Amino acid sequence: MKNIFDAGWQDWIEININRNCDIIGMYDILLEHDFCPILIKKRLKLTDQDIQQSKKTPKKSTTNDKAQTKLLQQATEIIEAEDRVFLPSAEKIDTDDKLELFKIDNFLNPHECIELVSIIRDNLRGSTTTNESVNFKNFRTSKTCDLSLIKHPLVNDIDRRICNALGFDSSYSEGIQAQWYDVDEEFKPHTDYFEPNSKEFEDHARVRGQRTWTFMIFLNNTLEGGATQFTRVGKAFSPKRGTALIWNSLTPEGRENIDSMHWGMPVEDGFKVIITKWFRLKGKGKCFIKEPNEYIPAYTDEGFLKARLPEALYKKIYDFYQANENMAINEHVEGFITSKEKQAPSELIHLTEDLKKEIHQVLQPLVEAWIGHYLKPSYVFGIRRYRNGAILKEHRDRGKTHVASVIINIAQLVRQPWPLVIEDHNYRKHHLLLTPGDMVFYEGAKLTHGRPIAFDGDEFCNVFVHYQLT
C-alpha cells in the first residue's frame, strides 16, 4: 500500500479539486490505485461520515458515472506519463528502479556557465560537511561558494529556472551553492539526505524536513577525472558544461534511499566547477506548481525559431491590411490583453476564408519540417492590431489545438521596440524582436509567452496561426 503521493498524483488531485470534481469519486480512484485510505482521507479532507453517507446515497443519474470515468482516464494518463511528470525535457537514466535519476544536456548555455565560473572564483571558501568528526576528515576537499548570498541577477534567474524545471515552489528549496575542485580534490561517496535519528538530522532537518531532490549542473568540461559516480547503481557522468543531473534522495514511499550514494571523484587534470540546489519536504503552501501543459513533450530543441515569411504571402497579407484597416473592431479580452490607456488595447481585422486557407497551405509544411510531425490546421486568427499601452499577459495556449503556432508581424509604428518574451524548454526567458515580414514558430501550448512591457507606439499588427498534431 502506497503511503505517499508522488508529484504526478499530487497534481492530478489538485487539478480535479479545482475543477470541483466529485471528491468521493476521487477517493474511490485513489483506493483502486492502492493508496492508503488514511492518506487519501487526509488529503481530500474527508471524514468517515462523508464516506459512509456517500455509500448510502443512491445514484440519481449517469452523470456521476461519466465524471468517474473521466477522472479515471485522467488518472491513467498520469500513470502512463509518470516517466516525464517531473522533467518532461529530461532523459531518464535506467537504474533498474533503484533510483530516480535524470539528465538534461545544455540546461545552461556556455555564456551562463562562463559568467557563473567567474562569480564563483571570486567568492570561495573551504568546503564543509554536516559531520566534521575525525572519521570524516578530508572527506570533502573542495572549495565552496554560497551563490545564493551574492544576489546576482543570473544566479536568481537560474534559481527560478531550476525550481520551475522540477515544478517545486522555491520555499521548498535551499539556496544555490557552488563547489570548485582542483587536481586531487574530491567528495568521497556520500548521500545528500540527513541520517535519520542523528544529530545532523536534528540540526538540519527537524524544521525544514528531509532533503528530497538534488539538482546539480556541471559548469565546465574537466580535462580528466572529476566524474560524478552513483556507486550503487553503476552510473558515472563526466563533467560536461551545461549538463544537469537530477536525482531523488528518497524512495517513492518517502524513505531515505541509500542507492542515491554518489562520489565526486578526484580531478586528475584541470578543474571542475558545479552548482547544486537541494530541495526539502517542508515549505510554504502548495509544493508542486507545474501546470498541466508543462507535461506536453518538447518537440524541438529550444521551442521556437525566428524566420522570414515568404515574400509573396507577406505582400498579400499586407495589401489586405492596407485595404481593410478601417474595418477593425475593438477586442475586449479581460485580464489577457490590458492597457492603462482609455482606448481598447487591441483591435481585430477579420481575414477572408481564402486568405486563411492560403496562409495554412504556405506555412503548414514549414512548421511540420520545424517540429518534425505532421500537423492539422487549427486556426488562423485575424490581424490583431495592438494600440499604445497594450500589455499581453504571459501565458500558455490551449493544449490540444496550439501545439505548434506561428506569429507573423504585418506592420508596426513604434517609438520603442516591443519584444515578445518567451521561455524555452529550460525556462530561460528570451526577448524576440519582430519586424514586418518576420515570423516566429513556437510551441505555444507548452511555453509561456507574452508581451509584459507596455507597448509604446501607434500600432503593432500580428497574425496568429495554430496547428495540432494529427
C-alpha positions in Angstrom: 0.0 0.0 0.0 1.3 3.4 -1.0 1.9 5.9 1.8 2.9 9.0 -0.2 1.5 10.8 -3.3 4.2 11.4 -5.9 4.1 14.8 -7.8 2.0 13.4 -10.6 -0.7 12.3 -8.3 -0.5 15.5 -6.3 -1.1 17.4 -9.5 -4.0 15.2 -10.5 -5.6 15.7 -7.1 -5.2 19.5 -7.2 -6.4 19.8 -10.8 -9.6 17.9 -10.1 -10.3 19.6 -6.8 -10.0 23.0 -8.6 -12.5 21.6 -11.3 -15.0 20.8 -8.5 -14.9 17.1 -9.4 -16.7 14.5 -7.2 -14.5 14.1 -4.1 -15.8 10.6 -3.3 -15.2 9.6 -6.9 -11.6 10.8 -6.5 -11.4 8.8 -3.2 -12.5 5.6 -4.9 -10.0 6.0 -7.8 -7.1 6.6 -5.3 -8.2 3.4 -3.4 -8.2 1.5 -6.7 -4.5 2.6 -7.2 -3.5 1.2 -3.8 -3.1 4.4 -1.8 -3.6 4.2 2.0 -7.2 5.2 3.0 -6.0 7.4 5.8 -3.6 9.2 3.5 -6.5 9.8 1.0 -8.9 11.0 3.6 -6.4 13.4 5.0 -5.5 14.8 1.6 -9.2 15.2 0.4 -10.3 16.4 3.8 -12.9 13.6 4.1 -14.4 12.2 7.3 -15.6 8.6 7.8 -19.1 10.0 8.0 -18.7 11.6 4.5 -17.7 8.2 3.0 -20.5 6.3 4.8 -23.1 8.8 3.7 -22.0 8.6 0.1 -22.4 4.8 0.2 -26.0 5.2 1.4 -27.0 7.7 -1.2 -28.3 6.1 -4.4 -27.2 7.4 -7.8 -29.9 9.5 -9.5 -28.4 9.6 -13.0 -25.4 8.6 -15.0 -23.7 12.0 -14.6 -21.5 10.8 -11.8 -20.6 7.7 -13.7 -19.4 9.8 -16.6 -17.5 12.0 -14.2 -16.0 9.0 -12.6 -14.9 7.6 -16.0 -13.3 10.9 -16.9 -11.4 11.1 -13.6 -10.2 7.5 -14.1 -9.0 8.4 -17.6 -7.1 11.4 -16.2 -5.5 9.2 -13.5 -4.5 6.6 -16.1 -2.9 9.3 -18.3 -0.8 10.4 -15.3 0.3 6.8 -14.6 1.3 6.4 -18.3 3.2 9.7 -18.1 5.0 9.1 -14.8 8.4 9.0 -16.5 8.0 12.6 -17.7 5.8 14.1 -14.9 8.7 15.8 -13.1 11.0 16.6 -16.0 9.4 16.3 -19.5 12.5 17.6 -21.2 14.9 15.3 -19.4 16.4 11.9 -20.1 15.6 9.3 -17.5 18.6 7.2 -16.6 17.9 3.4 -16.2 18.8 2.3 -12.7 16.6 -0.8 -12.5 14.2 1.3 -10.5 16.7 1.7 -7.7 17.0 5.5 -8.0 15.1 8.3 -9.7 17.9 9.8 -11.8 17.6 12.3 -14.8 19.9 14.2 -17.1 19.4 17.4 -19.1 22.0 18.4 -21.6 22.6 22.1 -22.2 20.4 23.2 -19.3 22.8 26.2 -19.1 24.4 27.7 -22.1 28.1 28.4 -22.4 27.7 32.1 -21.7 25.8 31.4 -18.5 28.4 28.8 -17.4 31.4 31.1 -18.0 29.8 34.0 -16.1 29.0 31.7 -13.2 32.6 30.4 -13.0 33.8 34.0 -12.9 31.5 34.8 -10.0 32.3 31.6 -8.1 36.1 32.0 -8.4 36.0 35.4 -6.6 33.8 34.1 -3.7 35.3 30.7 -2.5 35.7 29.3 1.0 36.7 25.9 2.3 34.0 23.2 1.9 32.5 21.6 5.0 30.2 18.6 5.7 27.4 18.2 8.3 29.6 15.7 10.1 33.0 17.0 11.0 34.2 14.2 13.2 37.7 12.8 12.9 36.5 9.8 10.8 35.3 12.2 8.1 38.4 14.4 7.9 39.4 15.1 4.3 36.1 13.5 3.2 35.4 16.6 1.1 38.4 18.6 -0.2 36.7 21.1 -2.5 36.0 24.8 -2.1 32.5 26.3 -1.8 30.7 29.4 -2.9 27.4 30.4 -1.3 26.0 31.7 -4.5 22.5 32.4 -3.1 24.0 35.0 -0.7 25.5 37.1 -3.6 22.1 38.2 -5.0 23.4 38.2 -8.6 20.6 38.5 -11.3 21.9 35.5 -13.2 22.0 33.4 -10.1 18.5 34.5 -9.2 17.2 33.6 -12.6 18.9 30.2 -12.6 17.4 29.5 -9.2 13.9 30.3 -10.6 14.6 28.0 -13.6 15.7 25.1 -11.5 12.5 25.4 -9.4 10.3 25.6 -12.5 12.0 22.6 -14.1 11.3 20.4 -11.1 7.9 22.1 -10.6 8.5 22.9 -6.9 7.7 26.2 -5.1 11.0 27.9 -4.1 10.1 27.8 -0.4 10.8 24.0 -0.5 14.4 24.6 -1.6 17.8 25.6 -0.3 19.8 28.4 -1.8 22.2 27.6 -4.7 25.7 26.5 -3.7 28.8 26.1 -5.9 31.7 23.7 -5.5 35.2 24.1 -7.1 37.5 21.1 -7.3 41.2 21.3 -8.3 43.5 18.4 -9.0 43.2 15.6 -6.5 40.2 17.2 -4.8 37.1 15.1 -4.3 33.9 14.5 -2.3 34.0 10.8 -1.2 30.9 8.6 -1.5 28.0 10.1 0.4 24.3 10.7 0.3 22.6 14.2 0.4 19.9 13.3 2.9 20.5 13.7 6.6 20.8 10.5 8.6 17.6 9.8 10.5 17.8 9.8 14.3 21.1 11.6 14.2 22.4 14.9 15.5 22.8 16.2 11.9 19.1 15.4 11.3 18.1 17.3 14.5 20.4 20.3 13.5 19.5 20.5 9.8 16.2 18.7 9.1 13.9 18.9 12.1 12.4 22.2 11.0 12.6 22.1 7.2 12.3 18.4 6.7 14.5 15.9 4.9 16.3 16.6 1.6 14.4 15.3 -1.4 15.7 16.2 -4.9 19.2 17.4 -5.8 19.7 19.5 -9.0 23.4 19.6 -9.9 24.9 21.3 -13.0 28.4 21.0 -14.4 29.8 24.4 -15.4 32.9 23.2 -17.3 34.5 20.3 -19.2 37.1 18.9 -16.9 40.2 17.7 -18.8 40.4 14.4 -16.9 38.7 12.8 -13.9 36.1 14.5 -11.7 33.2 12.3 -12.7 30.1 12.0 -10.5 29.6 8.3 -9.9 26.5 6.8 -8.4 28.3 4.0 -6.7 25.3 1.6 -6.0 23.6 1.8 -9.4 26.7 1.7 -11.7 26.3 5.0 -13.4 29.0 7.7 -13.8 28.9 11.1 -15.6 32.0 13.0 -16.7 31.7 16.8 -16.3 30.1 18.3 -19.4 29.5 22.0 -19.5 25.8 22.9 -19.0 24.6 19.4 -18.2 22.3 18.9 -15.3 22.0 15.8 -13.2 18.8 15.5 -11.1 18.1 12.7 -8.5 15.8 12.0 -5.6 17.4 11.1 -2.3 14.2 9.5 -1.2 12.3 6.4 -2.4 8.8 6.8 -3.9 7.5 5.8 -0.5 9.4 8.8 1.1 12.1 6.8 2.8 15.8 7.7 2.6 17.3 5.9 -0.4 20.8 4.5 0.1 21.0 3.9 -3.6 21.4 7.7 -4.1 25.0 7.3 -2.8 27.3 9.3 -5.1 31.0 10.2 -5.3 32.5 13.4 -6.7 35.6 11.6 -8.0 39.1 13.2 -7.8 40.0 15.6 -10.5 43.1 14.3 -12.4 43.8 17.2 -14.8 42.3 20.7 -14.9 39.5 21.6 -12.5 35.8 21.1 -12.0 33.1 23.5 -11.1 29.5 22.6 -10.3 26.4 24.3 -8.8 24.0 22.4 -6.6 20.5 23.1 -5.3 18.7 20.9 -2.8 15.0 20.6 -2.1 13.2 19.8 1.2 10.0 18.1 2.3 8.7 21.3 4.1 7.9 24.7 2.7 5.1 27.2 2.4 1.8 26.4 0.8 1.5 24.3 -2.3 4.7 22.4 -3.2 4.1 21.2 -6.7 3.4 24.1 -9.1 3.6 22.7 -12.6 0.7 23.5 -14.9 -0.9 20.6 -16.9 0.5 22.0 -20.2 4.0 21.6 -18.9 3.6 17.8 -19.3 3.4 18.2 -23.1 6.6 16.8 -24.7 9.2 19.1 -26.1 9.2 18.6 -29.9 12.2 20.9 -30.7 15.5 21.7 -29.0 14.7 25.3 -28.0 10.9 25.6 -28.5 10.9 28.5 -31.0 12.5 29.7 -34.2 12.6 33.1 -35.9 12.3 33.2 -39.7 11.0 35.3 -42.6 7.6 34.8 -44.1 7.8 34.0 -47.9 7.6 37.4 -49.6 4.7 36.7 -51.8 2.5 35.7 -48.9 3.6 38.7 -46.8 2.7 41.1 -49.6 -0.7 39.6 -50.0 -1.5 39.9 -46.2 0.0 43.4 -46.0 -2.1 44.6 -49.0 -5.2 43.1 -47.4 -4.4 45.0 -44.2 -3.9 48.3 -46.1 -7.3 47.8 -47.9 -9.2 46.8 -44.7 -7.6 48.6 -41.8 -10.7 50.7 -41.3 -12.7 47.5 -40.7 -11.1 46.9 -37.3 -13.3 46.1 -34.4 -12.4 46.6 -30.7 -11.3 43.5 -28.8 -12.1 43.0 -25.1 -10.1 40.1 -23.7 -10.4 40.8 -19.9 -7.2 40.0 -18.0 -5.4 38.8 -21.1 -4.8 42.0 -23.1 -4.9 45.1 -20.9 -3.9 48.8 -21.0 -4.0 51.8 -18.8 -5.0 53.9 -21.8 -8.6 54.9 -22.3 -8.9 53.3 -25.8 -9.2 49.5 -26.3 -5.8 47.8 -26.1 -6.3 45.8 -29.3 -8.5 45.6 -32.4 -9.2 42.7 -34.8 -9.4 42.7 -38.6 -11.0 39.5 -39.9 -9.4 37.7 -42.8 -11.2 36.1 -45.7 -11.5 32.3 -45.8 -9.5 32.2 -49.0 -6.6 34.1 -47.4 -6.7 31.9 -44.3 -6.6 28.8 -46.4 -3.6 30.2 -48.4 -1.7 31.0 -45.1 -2.1 27.4 -44.0 -1.1 26.0 -47.4 2.1 28.0 -47.3 3.0 27.6 -43.6 2.0 24.1 -42.8 4.9 22.3 -44.5 7.4 24.8 -43.0 6.0 24.2 -39.5 5.9 20.5 -40.0 9.6 20.5 -41.1 10.5 22.5 -38.0 8.6 20.4 -35.4 9.2 17.0 -37.0 5.5 15.9 -37.1 2.6 16.0 -39.5 0.1 18.7 -38.4 -3.6 19.5 -38.8 -4.6 23.2 -39.1 -6.5 24.6 -36.1 -7.0 28.3 -36.6 -5.8 31.4 -38.4 -6.6 34.3 -36.2 -7.3 37.6 -37.9 -4.9 40.6 -37.9 -4.7 41.8 -34.3 -3.7 45.4 -34.0 -2.3 46.4 -30.6 -2.7 50.0 -29.6 -0.5 52.2 -27.4 -0.1 50.9 -23.8 -1.2 47.4 -24.6 0.1 44.5 -22.5 -0.3 40.9 -23.5 -0.2 38.7 -20.4 2.4 35.9 -20.4 0.5 32.6 -20.9 0.4 29.2 -22.3 -2.0 28.4 -25.2 -4.6 25.7 -25.4 -3.2 22.2 -25.0 -4.5 20.3 -28.0 -5.1 22.9 -30.7 -2.0 25.1 -30.2 0.9 22.6 -30.1 2.7 24.4 -32.9 2.0 28.1 -33.7 3.2 31.0 -35.8 3.2 34.7 -35.1 3.6 36.9 -38.2 4.3 40.6 -37.9 2.5 42.5 -40.6 3.1 46.2 -39.8 4.2 48.4 -36.9 4.6 52.0 -35.9 6.7 52.0 -32.7 8.5 54.5 -30.6 10.3 51.7 -28.6 10.9 48.1 -29.7 8.2 45.8 -28.3 9.7 42.4 -27.6 7.9 39.0 -27.5 9.0 37.4 -24.2 9.1 33.6 -24.5 10.6 30.9 -22.3 12.5 28.0 -23.9 12.2 24.4 -22.7 14.7 25.1 -19.9 12.7 28.1 -18.6 15.2 30.6 -20.0 13.5 33.9 -21.0 14.2 35.3 -24.5 13.2 38.7 -25.8 12.4 38.4 -29.5 12.0 41.5 -31.8 10.0 41.1 -34.9 9.9 43.5 -37.9 7.3 43.4 -40.7 7.6 40.2 -42.6 9.3 38.3 -39.7 7.6 35.3 -38.2 8.3 33.1 -35.2 7.5 29.4 -34.9 6.8 28.4 -31.3 5.4 25.6 -29.1 2.7 27.8 -27.8 0.8 25.2 -25.7 3.9 24.3 -23.7 5.9 27.5 -23.4 4.9 30.7 -21.7 5.0 33.7 -23.9 3.6 37.3 -24.0 4.4 41.0 -24.1 4.6 42.1 -20.5 6.1 45.5 -21.3 3.5 48.2 -22.2 3.6 48.9 -25.9 4.9 52.4 -26.8 3.7 53.2 -30.3 0.7 53.7 -32.5 0.1 50.2 -33.9 1.6 46.7 -33.9 -0.1 44.2 -36.2 0.2 40.4 -35.9 -1.4 37.3 -37.5 -1.6 34.1 -35.4 -1.6 30.7 -36.9 -2.1 27.5 -34.9 -1.7 23.7 -35.5 -2.4 20.5 -33.7 -0.8 17.0 -34.1 -2.5 14.6 -36.5 
